[in-house]
């Protein structure tokens, strides 16, 4: 009750939307906006995929430092400090873009932004649980997801559209992107100032450094090793690393494919068009797919939907194969193809999230789920690193054929996954079926 009393003076509506919007922006900047920016500046697909995939690393190793975020300083302090670092980092990127060594310099700063963003994730999720009581947590879970998705649309959509408009206005690609990043940095700094004033101070959000570093590491070691002693760990790791194999390849080359000229197998879209097609229509379809997937899973459970969802996350990649084969000029047709692929990904990804929750059940549930998310990021990072090299080697059309072939490891691991048939079904559904 103390937690709830400490936050009653400040409505959760005043800070939850902005907090999770701020959580999504740096992630989408590092994972998608950077890819499009480097492509517009003439960096090869090989280098783009290899080096931007390294930006996943902070999310891969996030479980290793999350215990220290939990005990050193307060969650509120971490949130505000990381937002300041992210804002300063984005300004640094904007400043470095016009430089001759911009690629190496901006990558280094983006890695620091990614590290700050991953740390912000840890603190924000912990703060959410400390600042709200259980009923409020349940009520706002949809709100936080919505504003995180809105950050994705703003980053992949509105920000890219802005950069495209600035390219046309300035006739200078580097200047256009520098201005875009300065605007983004200013917005994040504004959010930092806003949260410094508005974020509540829950009574439970206190520094808990009562144990030595040695004790903390020892306890973490026990928790970490217990994860690898869970029944079915080998199959689970195979699932975590292979379920999104095709998507991990595809996502790194999607934007370059849309931007590259038709003479080399791309669709030749403008930066603004990519912001609309991939960053707005695509993300909306992805969100809708996730919503439908969640509803479906709550009625029949994960075991029932695992095969349809696995097919949904792999088979729609044929949309890109179609686009690379026929290179249509019709923008509506391109939008429909991208929307189909993204809807399938959103629907299919539901099974992945539910499996992580299912496999993490038991002692150390929170820590084990964090480890699962590390493997989730690793499953995107490793295939993504070679995607650009492979595309440069065999061309877009054959690359998308390869992406389709990557569905095989995903589908081959499914029969070996053991899932309780009741898992994921809503309690009300269970009661009705028992009558």
Secondary structure, DSSP 8 states (H G I E B T S, - for coil): -HHHHHHTTS-GGGTHHHHHHHHHHHHHIIIIIHHHHHHHTT--HHHHHHHHHGGGHHHHSHHHHHHHHHHSS-HHHHHHHHHHHHHHHHHHHHHHTTSTTHHHHHHHHHHHHHHHHHHHHHHHHHHHHHHS-HHHHHHHHHHHHHHHHHHHHIIIIIIHHHHHHHHHHHS-HHHHHHHHHHHHHHHHHHHHHHHHHHS---TT------S-HHHHHHHHHHHHHHHTTSTTHHHHHHHHHHTTHHHHHHHHHHHHHHHS-GGGTS----HHHHHHIIIIIHHHHHHHHHHHHHHHHHHH-HHHHHHHHHHHHHGGGHHHHHHHHH----HHHHHHHHHHHHHHHHHHHHHHHHHHHHHH-STTHHHHHHHHHHHHHHHHHHHHHHHHHHHHHHHHHHHHHHHHHTHHHHHHHHTT----TTTT--HHHHHHHH-
